[in-house]
Amino acid sequence: MSEIAQGLVLMLAGMGIVFAFLLVLIGVTLVTMKGLAKFDYIFPKEAPKKAPQKAAANDDENVALVLAVALNG
């Protein structure tokens, strides 16, 4: 029976260490995010991306090109 108790103690110790590590990891991540927010002005924001323009429904040249590429491999 003592082997089972030792196994349970070892399991609880391992789970506790992993839980503590994850808490520390979350804390360091939050502190890092807040610290980097102070230097946000250094990194420029990306320009908003434009929506792609839709092709006209009767664009015969593009349709012919697509068919030629699809049929010729």
Steps between C-alpha positions, in 0.01 A plus 500: 500500500789736556592476131158636406536782752844585365360498147219734600743736675725499195203563272373790711849650522541478122160650432569776750832585337338511154215716632744740667707520180190583295401773746848651479489476120166683489632767736817556298296518180266762645788709635678477165189610312457802726869584472501481122186713480711796616716465188209459260582830329826352366329231298281649225152365453427313180301689239146371457479253216279589207229260396576329169310637206240273351540406136228593260251224425555525122881507505555261209879535491542386863257213451689385191831525687368296793363234266828482307703458820259242640487291182874515425605412850 
